[in-house]
């Protein structure tokens, strides 16, 4: 295992260099700075990341050369070095390499990441919008004397505005004449500019002012929104998003006060070029599109400019806008009549916990009253209480629910960027975006959606020429659909691409040692191979996919929220992934089972079926333990009482109940004494004392006040091959 990157030592030296730069006078303090640079080089070591080592070489060369502008140059270098160190620590892409660094060495640096190979059909991938040598600016995201609470409010509103802007821009790319959407995007940037002015965020104010000018030209019919204009607006929105994300992190105490490099000058110059050129006049050799960047990596995105002859820009055109609100009469979009109020999520969680306690107390009172019986007035009062409690519980849970629209809108941008990058034509259809899900589930489903949609666009959808040859339309279709089914939310990701070939999957599984050459798997089990770590059918590795990383993470994240994912695929026609998850992580529907008088809760989503087995249905196989016949299939049997070390449970399987659990394509029969019933339970954490105990996902207080442990069905299904002999 490689030694951890020594970022703490490097950060300490960078802080010292930053302090020296604050009082640096060229020609007087170069010796001390030189010593600090030598110490920093020694800490990074000869085996450090080549990009950071080149950055150190550049700094030493520039410090030795001296000359005018040295202090400003070192300030930019210090911000870049700090950001590059953070990227190395997090194993993320390095920040853009400023043009001044290449000039200091006499030549631009070699790019470490290999360029993507051209697609098989010979079409060239789109070039990115801003070059790695594009001019950047060191920005301190938190202004001096800022108010933390006001900055948090600014960031929260900016995130909402950016989501609206991105969704609107993607609509304008297809329908440039949509005046209502154009007005919405314009108002979004105008509001951002006004808010930035109030918060004295001059860099953001300057950038949004230029974008507002571009959109205003489109509104007035002077400059239609073509690909060049759309690309620069999306790139600028990404920069603003990165600024807001870094601000949020620093407000939370993560590396507060550090500067980041943003290509604001290059973006502003690009806006001026777009405004000065006629529609469609910018040189775009199958390019000028933003490179596809996964949302989680956007904070370290590298931007590139196509070779465009720069036009002279008047100095006044790029001067910072005065930090005051404009008097221009523009409609304020944030004024609504819904009366929405921002509430800290911790307060909502506390309310939900209290309602859960109330539900438990109400159940206990009702059961006690049932035992007493005989009082009709009490029964009516308790019935009324039950109705009020149920309504209160539904209302409290609804407060945690948010539409899945935001997650789906991000996929629109992702599909657009991947399609442009790969030279494909892809249409995204969204259905059920108003479906509401618990906010925690939304957070967990973000990464799986990104992986699955990106894989559908890359592996699933074919190149236009290949689709036409197969009798399909040139434009492929990816459909995202969400709906409620019972107490669960179901999300489907469907594409009409080439589908998954089971024979090819089997071959890849044998090559990677995932299955034995003589193993017999049905098509369903074969499709599940794609969830194995490191499994990939890609013939070549690209910057989109092909490394075999992703689908195992998808399954892990979904199972972490007690969900499951299933696959259906027809070669040549397409693939459908179906994700089923609980609506909320606070309450689940559970099957109550008993073992020797003790009760346990099994999430119903993991239960395939339950039955009382015949004595002849149980067999013992050497090395595999007990097996139970389930509709002709031999399934491993786990005696829950024996596994947990509970004496007194049924020993003869034909006197108990077998509950068939499933996790992926694995399944296991769980032998219990009896089925008590099915009910919704409020999930409680086990606390630190029992948090490391395998096989349990939490606990619930049942109606009679007793505690029932919630079983971790995934862990039970994937125990060792001879689980029936395992004792707790």
Long-range contacts (C-beta under 8 A, 24 or more apart in sequence): 5-88, 5-89, 6-43, 6-44, 7-85, 7-86, 7-88, 7-89, 9-43, 10-40, 10-43, 10-44, 10-85, 11-82, 11-85, 13-39, 13-40, 13-43, 14-40, 14-78, 14-81, 14-82, 14-85, 17-78, 18-78, 21-71, 21-74, 21-75, 21-78, 24-71, 24-74, 26-66, 26-67, 26-70, 26-71, 27-66, 30-63, 30-66, 33-63, 33-74, 34-60, 34-63, 34-64, 37-63, 49-84, 49-88, 49-94, 50-112, 51-84, 51-94, 51-97, 51-109, 51-112, 52-81, 52-84, 52-85, 52-88, 52-94, 54-101, 54-105, 54-109, 55-80, 55-81, 55-84, 55-101, 56-81, 57-105, 58-101, 58-104, 58-105, 61-104, 61-105, 62-104, 65-104, 73-100, 73-104, 75-138, 76-100, 76-136, 76-137, 76-138, 76-261, 77-101, 78-138, 78-259, 79-138, 79-139, 79-258, 79-259, 79-260, 79-261, 80-136, 80-138, 80-261, 82-258, 82-259, 83-258, 83-259, 83-260, 83-261, 83-300, 86-255, 86-258, 87-300, 92-297, 92-299, 92-300, 93-297, 93-300, 93-301, 93-302, 94-300, 94-302, 95-136, 95-260, 95-261, 95-300, 95-302, 96-130, 96-132, 96-133, 96-134, 96-136, 96-261, 96-263, 96-302, 96-303, 97-132, 97-133, 98-133, 98-135, 98-136, 98-261, 99-133, 99-134, 99-135, 102-133, 108-133, 113-543, 116-421, 116-542, 116-543, 116-544, 117-540, 117-542, 119-422, 119-423, 119-463, 120-463, 121-423, 121-463, 121-465, 121-466, 123-286, 123-423, 123-463, 124-285, 124-286, 124-287, 124-423, 125-286, 125-421, 125-422, 125-423, 126-286, 126-287, 126-288, 126-289, 126-291, 126-420, 126-421, 126-423, 127-285, 127-286, 127-287, 127-288, 127-289, 127-304, 127-306, 128-287, 128-289, 128-290, 128-291, 128-302, 128-303, 128-304, 129-231, 129-232, 129-235, 129-270, 129-288, 129-289, 129-290, 129-291, 129-303, 129-304, 129-305, 129-306, 130-235, 130-263, 130-266, 130-267, 130-270, 130-302, 130-303, 130-304, 130-305, 131-266, 131-303, 131-304, 131-305, 131-306, 132-302, 132-303, 132-304, 134-263, 134-266, 134-303, 134-304, 134-305, 135-263, 135-265, 135-266, 135-269, 136-261, 136-262, 136-263, 136-264, 136-265, 136-266, 137-203, 137-261, 137-262, 137-263, 137-264, 137-265, 138-259, 138-260, 138-261, 139-203, 139-243, 139-259, 139-260, 139-261, 139-262, 139-264, 140-257, 140-258, 140-259, 141-201, 141-243, 141-246, 141-247, 141-250, 141-259, 141-260, 142-247, 142-250, 142-251, 142-256, 142-257, 143-199, 143-200, 143-201, 146-199, 146-200, 148-251, 150-199, 151-199, 151-247, 151-251, 152-248, 152-251, 153-342, 154-195, 154-196, 154-199, 154-247, 155-244, 155-247, 155-248, 155-251, 156-342, 157-191, 157-195, 157-334, 158-192, 158-195, 158-240, 158-244, 159-241, 159-244, 161-188, 161-191, 161-192, 162-188, 162-192, 162-237, 162-240, 162-241, 162-244, 163-406, 163-409, 163-410, 164-188, 165-189, 165-233, 165-237, 166-234, 166-237, 166-409, 166-410, 166-412, 166-413, 167-409, 167-412, 169-230, 169-233, 169-234, 169-237, 170-412, 170-413, 170-416, 172-225, 172-230, 173-225, 173-227, 173-230, 173-416, 176-218, 176-224, 176-225, 176-226, 179-219, 182-215, 182-218, 182-219, 182-225, 183-219, 184-333, 185-215, 185-233, 186-212, 186-215, 186-216, 186-219, 186-330, 187-330, 187-331, 187-332, 187-333, 188-333, 189-215, 190-328, 190-330, 191-332, 191-333, 191-334, 192-240, 193-321, 193-326, 194-325, 194-326, 197-321, 197-322, 197-323, 197-324, 197-325, 198-323, 198-325, 200-323, 201-243, 202-320, 202-321, 202-323, 203-243, 203-262, 203-264, 204-240, 204-243, 205-320, 205-321, 205-323, 206-264, 206-268, 206-318, 206-320, 206-321, 207-236, 207-239, 207-240, 207-264, 207-267, 207-268, 208-240, 209-321, 210-267, 210-268, 210-271, 210-272, 211-236, 211-271, 213-271, 213-275, 214-271, 214-274, 214-275, 217-275, 223-274, 223-275, 223-279, 224-279, 226-279, 226-280, 226-282, 227-280, 227-284, 227-288, 227-289, 228-274, 228-277, 228-280, 228-282, 228-284, 228-288, 229-274, 229-279, 231-288, 231-289, 231-290, 232-267, 232-270, 232-271, 232-274, 234-290, 234-413, 235-267, 235-270, 235-290, 235-303, 236-267, 236-271, 238-290, 238-293, 238-298, 238-301, 239-263, 239-264, 239-267, 241-298, 242-298, 242-299, 242-301, 245-298, 245-299, 246-299, 263-303, 265-318, 266-303, 266-305, 267-303, 268-318, 269-310, 269-313, 269-318, 270-305, 272-311, 272-313, 272-317, 272-318, 273-308, 273-310, 273-311, 276-311, 282-306, 282-308, 283-307, 283-308, 286-423, 289-417, 289-420, 289-421, 290-417, 290-420, 291-417, 291-421, 291-543, 292-414, 292-417, 292-418, 292-420, 292-421, 292-454, 292-543, 292-544, 293-417, 294-414, 294-450, 294-454, 295-410, 295-414, 295-446, 295-450, 296-447, 296-450, 343-399, 345-439, 348-399, 348-400, 349-400, 351-396, 351-399, 352-396, 352-397, 352-399, 352-400, 352-586, 355-392, 355-393, 355-396, 355-397, 356-393, 356-586, 356-587, 356-682, 357-682, 358-389, 358-392, 358-393, 359-389, 359-393, 359-682, 360-682, 360-701, 360-703, 360-705, 362-386, 362-389, 363-702, 363-703, 364-703, 364-704, 364-705, 366-703, 367-703, 367-704, 393-587, 397-438, 397-583, 397-584, 397-586, 397-587, 398-436, 400-438, 400-439, 400-440, 400-584, 400-586, 401-436, 401-437, 401-438, 401-439, 401-583, 401-584, 402-436, 402-437, 402-439, 402-442, 403-433, 403-434, 403-435, 403-436, 403-437, 404-432, 404-433, 404-435, 404-436, 404-437, 404-442, 404-445, 404-482, 404-489, 404-491, 405-433, 405-434, 406-442, 407-442, 407-445, 407-446, 407-449, 408-433, 408-480, 408-482, 409-433, 410-446, 410-449, 410-450, 411-449, 411-450, 411-453, 411-480, 414-450, 414-453, 414-454, 414-457, 415-453, 415-457, 415-478, 418-454, 418-457, 418-458, 418-544, 419-457, 421-544, 422-457, 422-458, 422-463, 422-544, 423-463, 424-457, 424-461, 424-462, 424-463, 424-464, 424-476, 425-464, 425-474, 425-475, 425-476, 426-457, 426-461, 426-475, 426-476, 426-477, 426-478, 427-475, 427-476, 427-477, 427-478, 428-477, 428-478, 428-479, 428-480, 429-477, 429-478, 429-479, 429-480, 430-479, 430-480, 430-481, 431-479, 431-480, 431-481, 431-482, 432-481, 432-482, 432-483, 433-482, 435-482, 435-483, 435-484, 435-489, 436-583, 437-482, 437-489, 437-581, 437-583, 438-582, 438-583, 438-584, 438-585, 438-586, 440-561, 440-584, 440-585, 441-489, 441-561, 441-581, 441-582, 441-583, 441-584, 441-585, 444-557, 444-558, 444-560, 444-561, 445-491, 445-557, 445-558, 445-561, 445-579, 445-581, 447-553, 447-554, 447-557, 448-553, 448-554, 448-557, 448-558, 448-565, 448-579, 449-480, 449-491, 449-493, 451-550, 451-551, 451-553, 451-554, 452-493, 452-551, 452-554, 452-577, 453-478, 453-480, 453-493, 454-544, 454-545, 454-550, 455-545, 455-550, 455-551, 456-493, 456-495, 456-497, 456-575, 457-495, 457-544, 458-542, 458-544, 458-545, 458-546, 459-497, 459-498, 459-537, 459-538, 459-545, 460-495, 460-497, 460-498, 460-499, 460-574, 460-575, 461-495, 461-496, 461-497, 462-497, 462-498, 470-572, 472-496, 484-583, 485-580, 486-589, 487-582, 487-583, 487-588, 487-589, 487-680, 488-580, 488-581, 488-582, 488-583, 488-605, 489-580, 489-581, 489-582, 489-583, 490-578, 490-579, 490-580, 491-578, 491-579, 491-581, 492-576, 492-577, 492-578, 492-579, 493-576, 493-577, 493-579, 494-574, 494-575, 494-576, 494-577, 495-574, 495-575, 496-573, 496-574, 497-574, 497-575, 498-571, 498-572, 498-574, 499-569, 499-570, 499-571, 499-572, 499-573, 499-574, 499-575, 500-527, 500-530, 500-567, 500-569, 500-571, 500-575, 501-571, 502-526, 502-527, 502-571, 504-537, 505-529, 505-530, 505-537, 508-535, 508-536, 508-537, 509-535, 524-567, 524-665, 525-665, 527-567, 527-569, 528-567, 528-664, 528-665, 530-567, 531-555, 531-565, 531-664, 555-664, 559-663, 559-714, 561-585, 562-588, 562-603, 562-605, 562-606, 562-697, 563-605, 564-605, 564-606, 564-662, 564-663, 564-664, 565-664, 580-605, 585-683, 586-682, 586-683, 587-680, 587-681, 587-682, 587-683, 588-680, 588-681, 588-683, 588-710, 589-678, 589-679, 589-680, 590-678, 590-679, 590-680, 590-681, 590-700, 590-710, 591-659, 591-675, 591-678, 592-675, 592-676, 592-677, 592-678, 592-679, 592-702, 592-708, 593-640, 593-657, 593-659, 593-670, 593-672, 593-673, 593-674, 593-675, 593-676, 594-672, 594-673, 594-674, 594-675, 594-676, 595-640, 595-641, 595-644, 595-646, 595-649, 595-672, 595-673, 596-641, 596-646, 596-647, 596-648, 596-649, 596-673, 597-648, 598-646, 599-676, 599-702, 599-706, 599-708, 600-640, 600-672, 600-708, 600-709, 600-710, 600-711, 601-681, 601-700, 601-708, 601-709, 601-710, 601-711, 602-659, 602-661, 602-670, 602-710, 602-711, 602-713, 603-697, 603-710, 603-711, 603-713, 604-678, 606-661, 606-662, 606-663, 606-713, 606-714, 606-717, 607-659, 607-660, 607-661, 608-660, 608-661, 608-662, 608-667, 609-659, 609-660, 610-657, 610-658, 610-659, 610-660, 610-675, 611-657, 611-658, 611-660, 612-654, 612-656, 612-657, 612-658, 613-653, 613-654, 613-658, 614-654, 615-652, 615-653, 615-654, 617-653, 618-653, 618-654, 623-721, 623-722, 624-721, 624-722, 625-721, 625-722, 625-723, 625-724, 625-725, 626-724, 628-653, 628-658, 628-669, 630-658, 630-660, 630-667, 630-669, 635-660, 635-667, 635-668, 635-669, 636-668, 636-669, 636-721, 636-723, 636-724, 637-668, 637-669, 637-671, 637-724, 638-668, 638-669, 638-670, 638-671, 638-716, 638-719, 638-723, 638-724, 639-671, 639-724, 640-670, 640-671, 640-672, 641-671, 641-672, 641-673, 642-724, 642-727, 643-695, 643-716, 643-723, 643-724, 643-726, 643-727, 643-728, 644-695, 644-728, 645-727, 645-728, 649-673, 661-713, 661-716, 661-717, 662-717, 663-713, 663-714, 663-717, 663-718, 666-717, 666-718, 667-717, 668-716, 668-717, 668-719, 668-723, 670-716, 679-703, 681-708, 681-710, 683-710
